[in-house]
Amino acid sequence: MEQGLKSYLINEKGYSESDILSIKARLSLMPKYPVTVRFRDDPNTEYIFTDRDASEWTQLSPPER
């Protein structure tokens, strides 16, 4: 999941690999597999994405970058 989101951010959203500080997936109740991202230009904010059962990536929090 982490690699899939990284690929999405680079290939579809136009980020470079150096823009991304970290990507971490975890198991939770809702959504089942949230993936958190920290960006170099905003290291104190955790961006939460889900892949909606592998159909497409959606940013849940905070509002769309």
C-alpha positions as semicolon CSV with decimal commas, in nm:
position;residue;x (nm);y (nm);z (nm)
1;M;0,000;0,000;0,000
2;E;0,282;0,239;0,084
3;Q;0,446;0,187;-0,255
4;G;0,112;0,223;-0,431
5;L;0,043;0,558;-0,266
6;K;0,397;0,677;-0,336
7;S;0,352;0,590;-0,702
8;Y;0,017;0,772;-0,710
9;L;0,163;1,087;-0,551
10;I;0,459;1,095;-0,790
11;N;0,292;0,985;-1,115
12;E;-0,056;1,136;-1,081
13;K;-0,017;1,426;-0,838
14;G;0,322;1,549;-0,959
15;Y;0,523;1,524;-0,638
16;S;0,889;1,431;-0,651
17;E;1,034;1,159;-0,433
18;S;1,220;1,425;-0,234
19;D;0,888;1,600;-0,150
20;I;0,781;1,298;0,056
21;L;0,933;1,256;0,403
22;S;0,747;0,940;0,505
23;I;0,465;0,705;0,409
24;K;0,328;0,456;0,661
25;A;0,033;0,218;0,638
26;R;-0,141;0,078;0,944
27;L;-0,441;-0,131;1,038
28;S;-0,735;0,049;1,201
29;L;-1,111;0,018;1,229
30;M;-1,215;0,289;0,984
31;P;-1,076;0,311;0,726
32;K;-0,935;-0,037;0,749
33;Y;-0,593;0,053;0,605
34;P;-0,516;0,426;0,633
35;V;-0,184;0,540;0,491
36;T;-0,025;0,849;0,642
37;V;0,209;1,079;0,454
38;R;0,433;1,361;0,572
39;F;0,559;1,609;0,314
40;R;0,889;1,794;0,334
41;D;0,719;2,136;0,305
42;D;0,471;2,054;0,587
43;P;0,642;1,802;0,819
44;N;0,411;1,865;1,117
45;T;0,093;1,769;0,932
46;E;-0,009;1,408;0,882
47;Y;-0,201;1,353;0,558
48;I;-0,426;1,047;0,565
49;F;-0,515;0,854;0,250
50;T;-0,714;0,538;0,181
51;D;-0,733;0,335;-0,137
52;R;-1,106;0,253;-0,111
53;D;-1,052;-0,121;-0,157
54;A;-0,785;-0,074;-0,428
55;S;-1,005;0,123;-0,666
56;E;-0,855;0,472;-0,622
57;W;-0,667;0,683;-0,367
58;T;-0,866;0,935;-0,163
59;Q;-0,727;1,192;0,078
60;L;-0,928;1,183;0,401
61;S;-0,751;1,441;0,615
62;P;-0,671;1,729;0,607
63;P;-0,864;1,868;0,309
64;E;-0,708;1,812;-0,035
65;R;-0,359;1,957;-0,085
